[in-house]
Amino acid sequence: MPTPTGPPALVGKGLREAQGAASAAGYSVVSHDASDQDARQWDADEWTVCFQTSAGRRDGGRPVLDLGVVRVGAPCPAVDGEKPPWPRMPAVTGMTFARAGEALAPVGFRKVEPESAYSDVALPGVADPWKVCFQDPEPGETVEDPQYGTVYLKLAPPDAVCPERPYATLGP
């Protein structure tokens, strides 16, 4: 068993990698959900280390590191045990579909789904120049777990005005 010389820096690593590095450095590891959810870490591949503290020794043996972790893709809270600072949905109405996609990229959504704002107008193969009339989620909403979420954008052709409500008809 290696004699610990000092704990390895584990913040930012995946939990499985952190457990291996700690063990190789002579430490045991316990982990806890660093968010306000108190979820169990059944699959070490699904968690990222946000906080690291010393937790004494286990049964007089190896020193223990307590790792505060969040699910992969979640932001670390400012303080261990608080709600993660999830992003807010930006307002993309009025933008072209291409520009809306650029504005949404930093939020980390899994998918941005274009739909026609009109029930009688089909989307073209490439909707980049079409303008966003409606969006779901709404602007300003907190977006939890965006890596699993889909944004729905209802679009109008570049030469048409947005309807008053989704799925209106453009034609007479």
Residue pairs with C-beta under 8 A, 6 or more apart in sequence:
1 26
1 62
2 24
2 25
2 26
3 26
4 25
4 26
4 27
4 62
4 63
5 25
5 26
6 25
7 22
7 25
7 27
7 52
7 54
7 63
7 65
8 21
8 22
8 24
8 25
8 27
9 52
10 18
10 21
10 22
10 49
10 52
10 65
10 67
11 49
11 50
11 51
11 52
12 48
12 49
13 21
13 48
13 49
14 44
14 45
14 47
14 48
14 49
14 72
15 31
15 41
15 44
15 45
15 46
15 47
15 48
15 49
15 67
15 69
16 44
16 45
18 29
18 49
18 67
19 29
19 44
22 28
22 29
22 65
23 29
26 62
26 63
27 62
27 63
27 64
27 65
28 58
28 61
28 62
28 63
28 64
28 65
29 64
29 65
29 66
29 67
30 55
30 64
30 65
30 66
30 67
31 41
31 47
31 66
31 67
31 68
31 69
32 38
32 41
32 66
32 67
32 68
32 69
33 39
33 40
33 41
33 68
33 69
33 70
34 50
34 51
34 68
34 69
34 70
34 76
34 77
34 80
34 81
35 70
35 71
35 74
35 77
35 81
35 82
35 83
35 84
36 77
36 81
36 82
36 83
39 71
41 47
41 69
45 72
46 71
46 72
47 69
47 70
47 71
47 72
48 69
48 70
48 71
48 72
48 74
48 76
49 67
49 68
49 69
50 68
50 69
50 70
50 76
50 77
50 80
51 67
51 68
51 76
51 80
52 65
52 66
52 67
52 68
53 65
53 66
53 68
54 63
54 64
54 65
54 66
55 64
55 65
55 66
56 63
56 64
57 63
57 64
58 64
68 80
68 81
70 76
70 77
70 84
71 145
73 108
73 145
73 146
73 147
74 84
74 86
74 145
75 84
75 85
75 86
75 87
76 84
77 83
77 84
77 85
78 85
86 142
86 143
86 144
86 145
86 146
87 106
87 107
87 108
87 142
87 143
87 146
88 140
88 141
88 142
88 143
89 107
89 135
89 137
89 138
89 139
89 140
89 141
89 142
89 143
89 151
90 103
90 104
90 107
90 139
91 135
91 139
91 140
92 99
92 100
92 103
92 104
92 132
92 135
92 139
92 153
93 132
93 133
93 134
93 135
93 139
94 131
94 132
95 103
95 131
95 132
96 128
96 129
96 130
96 131
96 132
96 158
97 114
97 127
97 128
97 129
97 130
97 131
97 132
97 153
97 155
98 128
98 129
100 112
100 132
100 135
100 153
101 112
104 112
104 151
107 143
107 146
108 146
108 147
109 143
109 146
109 147
109 149
109 150
109 151
110 146
110 147
110 148
110 149
110 150
111 149
111 150
111 151
112 150
112 151
112 153
113 150
113 151
113 152
113 153
114 123
114 127
114 130
114 153
114 155
115 123
115 152
115 153
115 154
115 155
116 122
116 123
116 154
116 155
116 156
117 133
117 134
117 154
117 155
117 156
117 162
117 163
117 166
117 167
117 168
118 156
118 160
118 163
118 167
118 168
118 169
118 170
119 167
119 168
119 169
120 169
120 170
120 171
121 156
121 157
121 160
121 170
121 171
123 130
123 155
124 130
127 155
129 158
130 155
130 156
130 157
130 158
131 155
131 156
131 158
131 162
132 153
132 154
132 155
133 154
133 155
133 156
133 162
133 163
133 166
134 153
134 154
134 162
134 166
135 151
135 152
135 153
135 154
136 151
136 152
137 143
137 149
137 151
143 149
154 166
156 162
156 163
160 170
163 170
